Amino acid sequence: ELSEIMNEKAYVFRNERDLTEGLKKVRELRQKSWKHVDDKANEYNTNFTNVMELDSMFRVAEVILVGAIQRKESRGAHARTDYPDRDDKNFLYHTLAYYDTKEPILKTHPVTITKYKPVERKY
């Protein structure tokens, strides 16, 4: 299901409506996944291990979706149909993500341009 959500809502061409729907579905699915931990064993609990691995995938999907919603421009492989142009004035920065206890936190850091200034790509 996670793969389907990401392919439908956060593929190459994106828009805010789909990204927001995708984020909602990923968060719902993440909550549901923990209900399937019915094995209470303290050793060799593969059920718990599987859910932990899946939870990591949900967290990465959340970071992708939150980052894509926040970046209201198109840049590189991030193509927003609702924001088709690159916006260096507002979005020329690196984004770093980490988790607090419940959701991803995004921090930005300026890009240091040393040699080549960014230019518009023409295909």
TORMARVO-914457 format. One record per residue: residue in one letter; z, x, y of N, C-alpha, C in turn. Coordinates in steps of 0.1 Angstrom, whole numbers, padded with zeros to 4 digits, always signed. Example, Ala and Ser with C-alpha at 12.3 -4.5 7.8 and 13.67 -1.06 7.14 Angstrom:
<recs>
a+0078+0132-0057+0078+0123-0045+0078+0132-0033s+0071+0128-0022+0071+0137-0011+0079+0129+0000
</recs>
This chain:
<recs>
e+0000+0008-0012+0000+0000+0000+0000+0009+0013l+0008+0019+0012+0008+0028+0024-0005+0034+0027s-0012+0038+0017-0026+0044+0019-0035+0033+0025e-0034+0021+0021-0043+0010+0026-0039+0007+0041i-0026+0007+0044-0022+0005+0058-0028+0015+0067m-0026+0028+0063-0031+0039+0071-0046+0039+0073n-0053+0036+0062-0068+0036+0063-0073+0024+0071e-0066+0013+0071-0070+0002+0079-0066+0002+0093k-0054+0008+0096-0048+0007+0109-0048+0020+0117a-0049+0031+0110-0048+0044+0117-0059+0054+0113y-0070+0049+0110-0081+0058+0106-0087+0065+0118v-0099+0069+0117-0105+0077+0128-0106+0069+0141f-0111+0057+0141-0112+0049+0153-0101+0039+0154r-0093+0041+0164-0080+0034+0165-0079+0025+0178n-0070+0015+0178-0067+0008+0190-0052+0004+0189e-0047+0001+0201-0032-0002+0201-0028-0014+0192r-0036-0024+0192-0032-0036+0184-0031-0032+0169d-0041-0025+0163-0040-0020+0149-0029-0010+0147l-0027-0001+0156-0017+0009+0154-0003+0003+0154t-0001-0007+0163+0012-0014+0164+0014-0022+0151e+0004-0029+0146+0005-0037+0134+0008-0027+0122g+0001-0016+0122+0003-0006+0111+0018-0001+0111l+0023+0002+0123+0037+0007+0124+0047-0004+0119k+0044-0016+0123+0053-0027+0118+0053-0028+0103k+0041-0027+0097+0039-0028+0082+0046-0016+0075v+0044-0004+0081+0050+0008+0074+0065+0007+0075r+0070+0002+0086+0085+0001+0087+0090-0010+0077e+0083-0021+0076+0087-0031+0066+0087-0026+0052l+0076-0019+0049+0074-0013+0035+0085-0003+0032r+0088+0005+0042+0099+0015+0040+0112+0009+0037q+0116-0002+0044+0128-0009+0041+0128-0015+0027k+0117-0021+0023+0116-0027+0009+0117-0016-0002s+0112-0004+0001+0112+0006-0010+0126+0009-0014w+0136+0009-0005+0149+0012-0009+0156+0002-0018k+0150-0010-0018+0156-0021-0027+0153-0019-0041h+0144-0009-0044+0140-0007-0058+0148+0005-0064v+0158+0009-0058+0167+0019-0064+0178+0012-0071d+0175+0009-0084+0185+0001-0091+0192+0010-0102d+0187+0022-0103+0193+0032-0112+0204+0039-0104k+0217+0038-0109+0228+0044-0101+0233+0057-0108a+0225+0063-0116+0229+0075-0123+0230+0087-0113n+0239+0096-0115+0241+0107-0106+0233+0119-0110e+0227+0119-0122+0219+0130-0127+0206+0125-0132y+0195+0133-0130+0182+0129-0134+0177+0115-0131n+0180+0112-0119+0177+0098-0114+0163+0099-0108t+0153+0097-0116+0139+0098-0112+0135+0086-0103n+0142+0075-0104+0139+0064-0096+0143+0067-0081f+0154+0073-0080+0159+0077-0066+0150+0088-0060t+0146+0097-0069+0138+0108-0064+0124+0103-0060n+0118+0094-0067+0106+0088-0063+0107+0080-0050v+0117+0073-0048+0119+0066-0035+0121+0076-0023m+0128+0087-0026+0130+0097-0016+0117+0103-0012e+0108+0106-0022+0095+0112-0019+0087+0102-0011l+0087+0089-0015+0080+0079-0008+0085+0077+0006d+0098+0078+0008+0104+0077+0021+0099+0088+0031s+0097+0100+0025+0091+0111+0033+0077+0108+0038m+0069+0101+0029+0056+0097+0033+0056+0086+0044f+0066+0077+0043+0067+0067+0053+0071+0073+0066r+0079+0083+0066+0083+0090+0079+0071+0097+0085v+0063+0104+0077+0051+0110+0083+0041+0100+0088a+0040+0089+0081+0031+0078+0086+0036+0072+0099e+0049+0071+0100+0055+0066+0113+0052+0076+0124v+0054+0088+0122+0051+0098+0132+0037+0098+0137i+0028+0096+0127+0013+0095+0131+0011+0083+0139l+0016+0072+0135+0014+0059+0143+0021+0059+0156v+0033+0064+0157+0040+0064+0170+0033+0074+0180g+0029+0085+0175+0021+0095+0183+0008+0090+0188a+0001+0082+0179-0012+0077+0182-0010+0066+0193i+0000+0058+0192+0003+0047+0201+0006+0053+0215q+0014+0064+0215+0018+0070+0228+0006+0077+0235r-0003+0082+0227-0014+0090+0234-0025+0080+0237k-0026+0076+0250-0035+0066+0254-0048+0073+0260e-0055+0079+0251-0067+0087+0253-0074+0090+0240s-0086+0095+0241-0093+0100+0229-0093+0115+0230r-0090+0122+0220-0090+0137+0220-0092+0142+0206g-0102+0150+0203-0105+0155+0190-0107+0144+0180a-0100+0145+0169-0101+0135+0158-0093+0122+0161h-0086+0122+0172-0079+0110+0177-0088+0102+0186a-0094+0092+0181-0104+0084+0189-0099+0070+0191r-0095+0067+0203-0090+0053+0207-0101+0045+0212t-0105+0034+0206-0115+0026+0211-0111+0019+0224d-0098+0017+0226-0093+0011+0239-0091+0021+0250y-0092+0034+0247-0091+0045+0256-0101+0056+0252p-0114+0053+0255-0125+0062+0249-0126+0076+0255d-0120+0078+0267-0121+0091+0274-0109+0100+0272r-0111+0113+0273-0100+0122+0273-0094+0122+0287d-0081+0124+0287-0073+0123+0300-0064+0136+0301d-0070+0147+0306-0063+0159+0307-0051+0158+0317k-0053+0150+0327-0042+0149+0337-0029+0144+0331n-0030+0134+0322-0018+0128+0317-0014+0132+0303f-0024+0138+0295-0022+0141+0281-0025+0155+0277l-0027+0164+0285-0029+0178+0281-0016+0185+0278y-0011+0182+0266+0002+0188+0261+0002+0188+0246h+0012+0195+0241+0014+0196+0227+0025+0185+0224t+0024+0178+0213+0034+0168+0210+0042+0173+0197l+0055+0174+0198+0063+0178+0187+0071+0165+0183a+0072+0163+0170+0080+0151+0165+0091+0156+0156y+0102+0148+0157+0113+0150+0148+0120+0137+0146y+0129+0136+0137+0136+0123+0134+0150+0123+0139d+0154+0112+0145+0169+0110+0146+0173+0103+0134t+0183+0095+0133+0187+0088+0121+0178+0077+0117k+0171+0071+0127+0163+0059+0124+0148+0060+0127e+0144+0067+0137+0130+0067+0140+0125+0080+0146p+0112+0082+0147+0107+0095+0152+0109+0096+0167i+0112+0108+0171+0114+0111+0185+0102+0121+0189l+0095+0118+0199+0084+0127+0203+0088+0135+0216k+0085+0147+0216+0087+0156+0228+0074+0162+0231t+0072+0165+0244+0059+0171+0248+0062+0185+0254h+0053+0194+0252+0053+0207+0258+0040+0210+0264p+0040+0216+0276+0027+0219+0283+0018+0229+0274v+0005+0228+0276-0004+0237+0270-0006+0249+0279t-0005+0260+0274-0008+0273+0281-0022+0276+0279i-0030+0276+0290-0044+0279+0289-0046+0294+0293t-0050+0302+0284-0051+0316+0287-0065+0321+0289k-0075+0315+0281-0088+0320+0282-0099+0310+0285y-0099+0299+0277-0109+0289+0279-0103+0276+0284k-0108+0271+0295-0104+0258+0301-0110+0247+0292p-0103+0236+0291-0108+0225+0283-0120+0219+0290v-0130+0216+0283-0142+0209+0288-0146+0197+0279e-0153+0188+0285-0157+0176+0277-0167+0180+0267r-0165+0175+0255-0175+0177+0244-0186+0168+0245k-0198+0173+0243-0210+0164+0243-0217+0165+0230y-0218+0154+0223-0225+0155+0210-0238+0148+0210
</recs>
